[in-house]
Amino acid sequence: MFFYSPSFLCFIIPALILGFIAQMMVKSKFNQYARVRTMRGMTGAQAAREILDSNGLYDVTVQETQGFLSDHYDPRSRTLRLSPDVARAPSVSAVGVAAHEAGHALQHADGYMPLQLRSFMVPAVQVGSWLGPLVIISGIFLELLFQLTSLGMAIAWFGVGLYALIAIFALITLPVELNASARAKKLLYQYNIVDRQELNGVNSVLNAAAWTYVVAAIAALLELARWIFVLTARRD
């Protein structure tokens, strides 16, 4: 059956392994530099607030949210939400992550095109993430059970198109996240929130985080390739 075909081992297992390694790297680097206090003793929330105010973004709210590394910027409500380990801590890790999220707010204010495109795609991606595989499987079952080969394969390929939105979204996310990190590093040093040595720690934390987005893009492409492989093999 296609659910347990060799394609699962070839395409999905590598993605799972890469994802696990990337997550371990992020946690390791964050925990390492969470023990290093910044020279100014500024918390993540304070660092984010200083960056936002220095760029005229007084209307962007900084709030605390629950969870570990659940930090994110919400462009709809113009709210920067920071986890307790980031909002309250005066550490290199905390100011690095907070500045990264502030970087997203700056992107939003600047009309950064990849961010706008990613925000525009969110509703379609949310639908495609769960509907795509269901449509693919439905098409294959139509072919298997009812011998509706043309209709079944057409439906299955439509599902692949829906799932492709996830891969496109993951690829668009890469420049968004890399640009936010670049802004964070520049502004933290420019506003004297960290010194040169502490900036090296920020680099380590944000570079490790960047790998999670690279791996997410690879995983999305591998999953897309798997479905294309499955449907192409059925046609032969």
C-alpha positions in Angstrom: 0.0 0.0 0.0 1.3 3.5 -0.8 1.1 4.6 2.8 3.9 2.2 3.7 5.8 2.2 0.4 9.6 2.6 0.2 8.9 6.2 -0.7 8.1 6.8 3.0 11.6 5.7 4.1 13.3 7.6 1.2 11.4 10.9 1.6 9.9 11.2 5.1 12.4 9.6 7.5 15.3 11.9 6.4 13.1 14.9 7.0 12.2 13.6 10.5 15.8 13.1 11.4 16.8 16.5 10.1 14.0 18.1 12.0 15.0 16.4 15.2 18.6 17.5 14.8 17.6 21.1 14.0 15.3 21.3 17.1 18.1 19.9 19.3 20.5 22.5 18.0 18.1 25.4 18.7 17.5 24.2 22.3 21.1 23.6 22.9 22.2 27.1 21.7 19.4 28.9 23.4 20.0 27.2 26.7 23.8 27.8 26.4 23.4 31.6 25.9 20.4 31.8 28.3 23.0 31.6 31.0 25.0 34.5 29.6 23.8 37.9 30.9 24.0 40.9 28.7 26.3 43.8 29.7 23.3 46.2 30.1 21.1 43.6 31.9 18.3 44.3 29.5 15.5 41.7 29.3 14.1 40.5 26.0 11.0 42.5 26.4 13.0 45.7 27.1 15.3 45.1 24.1 12.3 44.6 21.8 10.6 47.7 23.1 13.8 49.8 22.6 14.2 48.6 19.0 10.5 49.2 18.2 10.5 52.7 19.8 13.8 53.7 18.1 12.2 53.0 14.8 8.9 54.8 15.6 6.8 51.7 16.1 5.2 52.9 19.3 1.9 51.3 18.3 3.3 47.8 18.3 2.5 46.1 21.6 4.9 43.7 23.4 3.1 41.0 25.3 4.1 37.9 27.2 2.7 34.5 26.0 3.0 31.0 27.3 5.2 28.2 26.0 8.9 27.6 25.3 10.2 29.5 22.3 6.6 30.4 21.3 7.8 33.9 20.3 6.1 35.4 17.3 5.0 38.7 15.7 1.3 39.0 14.8 0.9 41.5 11.9 -2.9 41.5 12.2 -2.9 43.0 15.7 0.6 44.5 15.5 1.6 42.5 18.6 4.9 41.0 19.5 4.4 38.1 21.8 7.4 36.7 23.8 7.7 33.6 25.8 8.6 34.0 29.6 12.1 32.7 29.0 12.6 35.6 26.5 10.5 38.4 27.9 11.8 38.3 31.4 15.4 37.2 31.0 18.4 39.6 30.6 20.3 37.0 28.6 22.0 37.0 25.2 19.5 34.3 24.0 16.5 36.4 25.2 17.5 39.7 23.5 18.5 37.8 20.3 15.1 36.1 20.0 13.2 39.3 21.0 15.2 41.4 18.5 14.4 38.8 15.8 10.7 39.1 16.4 11.0 42.9 16.5 12.7 42.5 13.1 9.4 41.1 11.8 7.6 44.2 13.0 10.1 46.3 11.1 9.5 44.2 8.0 5.8 44.8 8.4 6.3 48.6 8.7 8.6 48.7 5.7 6.2 46.7 3.5 8.8 43.9 3.1 7.4 42.0 0.1 8.2 38.4 1.2 6.5 39.0 4.5 3.4 40.4 2.7 3.3 37.4 0.4 3.7 35.0 3.3 0.8 36.6 5.2 -1.3 36.5 2.0 -0.7 32.8 1.7 -1.6 31.8 5.2 -5.3 31.0 4.7 -4.6 28.9 1.6 -1.7 27.1 3.3 -3.9 26.3 6.3 -6.4 24.6 3.9 -3.8 22.9 1.8 -2.0 21.4 4.7 -4.9 19.1 5.7 -7.0 19.1 2.5 -4.2 18.3 0.1 -3.4 14.8 1.4 -7.1 14.0 1.8 -7.7 14.9 -1.9 -4.7 12.9 -3.0 -5.8 9.8 -1.1 -9.4 10.2 -2.3 -8.3 10.3 -5.9 -6.2 7.2 -5.4 -9.1 5.3 -3.8 -11.4 6.3 -6.7 -8.8 4.7 -9.1 -8.4 1.6 -6.9 -11.9 0.8 -5.9 -14.0 2.2 -8.8 -11.5 1.9 -11.6 -12.1 5.6 -12.4 -8.5 6.1 -13.5 -8.7 9.4 -15.3 -10.9 11.1 -12.7 -9.1 9.6 -9.8 -5.7 10.7 -11.0 -7.0 14.2 -11.9 -8.3 14.6 -8.3 -5.0 13.2 -6.9 -2.9 15.7 -8.9 -5.2 18.5 -7.8 -4.4 17.5 -4.2 -0.7 17.6 -5.0 -1.2 21.2 -6.3 -2.9 22.1 -3.0 0.0 20.5 -1.0 2.5 22.4 -3.2 1.3 25.6 -1.5 3.0 24.4 1.7 6.3 23.9 0.0 6.1 27.4 -1.6 5.1 28.9 1.8 8.2 27.2 3.4 10.5 28.6 0.7 9.0 32.1 1.1 9.5 31.9 4.8 13.3 31.5 4.4 14.1 35.1 3.3 11.6 36.4 5.8 13.3 34.7 8.7 16.9 35.3 7.5 16.1 39.0 7.0 14.6 39.4 10.4 17.7 37.8 12.0 20.0 40.1 10.0 18.0 43.1 11.2 18.2 41.9 14.8 21.9 41.4 14.8 22.5 44.9 13.3 20.2 46.7 15.6 21.3 45.0 18.8 24.8 46.2 18.2 23.8 49.5 16.8 21.7 50.4 19.9 24.4 49.1 22.2 22.1 46.4 23.6 25.0 43.9 23.2 28.7 44.2 22.8 30.8 42.5 20.1 31.4 39.4 22.2 27.7 39.0 23.1 26.9 39.5 19.4 28.7 36.3 18.7 26.3 34.5 21.0 23.3 36.1 19.3 24.7 34.9 16.0 24.9 31.3 17.3 21.4 31.3 18.6 19.8 32.9 15.5 21.8 30.8 13.1 20.7 27.7 14.8 17.1 28.9 14.7 17.5 29.6 10.9 18.3 26.0 10.3 14.9 25.0 11.5 13.3 27.0 8.7 15.8 25.5 6.2 14.8 22.0 7.4 11.1 22.8 7.3 11.5 23.8 3.6 13.4 20.6 2.9 10.8 18.6 4.7 8.0 20.2 2.7 9.8 19.6 -0.6 10.5 16.0 0.3 6.8 15.4 1.2 5.8 17.0 -2.1 8.3 14.9 -4.0 7.0 11.8 -2.2 3.4 12.3 -3.5 4.6 13.1 -7.0 6.7 9.9 -6.9 3.7 7.9 -5.7 1.4 9.2 -8.4 4.0 8.9 -11.1 4.7 5.3 -10.2 0.9 4.5 -10.4 0.8 5.9 -13.9 3.6 3.5 -15.1 
